[in-house]
Amino acid sequence: MTLITKNIDRNLIDSIKPERSDKAHKNNYGHVLIIAGSQNMTGACLMASSAALRSGAGLVRVFAPTSVLNVIRINLPCAMTFPMDYDLKDKASEARLMGDLESLCSWADSVLIGPGIDSADKIWDIVIPFFLRNSSNVILDASSFDVCNHDIRKYSMLISERKESKLNPVIMTPHQGEMKRIYNAMVKARLIDGTESYEALGALGQIVKKLDAIIVLKDYKTVISTSQDEWYSINRANSGMAKGGSGDVLSGLMTGMNAQFDNKLDSVIASVYFHSEAGLIASEKFGKRFMLPTDVIDSLSEAYKNMDW
């Protein structure tokens, strides 16, 4: 499939730069909620939260199991924490969960769900639908797609019906493998038409319109698509970013940016650009083989300075 896409370059990024006043305070730059991590995937939460903090957001809170929060408290003193310790077999505990979700949703300007979560945990069938129904800005990434694929009809409806509640489109950030699994689940449920051979951009075009979402298809050439038939791309192949954790950095950065932008598509475009730019800077500093996703976070400072952000 051949598409005409708008190139994400320095001129575009310069044109969407949000104002930042030295007279502002932390509540002027957004409240970010990161819902991520599990006992064996603490790093995903740590990297997403760290990137959100480095986005320029005013406040970042992490909602995660206690085992994950211990890592956050030690490594990210600037982040706030909220423990996810509920027994869904206990009615009082479940009621406490619902009260906490309402409080967190009311506080947050943008919410990320997915990096490193245990998709088999039944709590996600409560948490994800709640935020899809109630939060103005939701970013879905990583294992949240596995939860959605288990009941793709229900989650497709929750995502696509947000417009009726005057909520912003869900932002989804799948890599190629996750996109294909979403596609297969939607074809099986007869929500979209299948084809004899899978083609990523064709699948993306169908899914984004069915869900009325903004989708960032991550690859060596990352493509952004909206239900309004807007297409953007950035082609900066960098094998140094072909490592676990790079996507967590992007989704955390994107959630932090989302809280600061009035135009949510612009926040996605800016995040993709600076993630790529920081990746190139890190590869020049450390080499593509040696660099880590955490080096991308550390390189955001130089990436911002290069664009006078």
Secondary structure by P-SEA (a helix, b strand, c coil): cccccccccaaaaaaabbbbbccccccccbbbbbbccccccaaaaaaaaaaaaaccccbbbbbccaaaaaaaaaccccbbbbbcccccccaaaaaaaaaaaaaaaaaccbbbcccccccccccccccaaaaaacccbbbbccaaaaaaaacaaaaaaaaaaccccccccbbbbbcaaaaaaaaaaaaaaccccccccccaaaaaaaaaaaacbbbbbcccbbbbbccccbbbbbbbccccccccaaaaaaaaaaaaaaaccccaaaaaaaaaaaaaaaaaaaaaacccccccaaaaaaaaaaaaaaacc
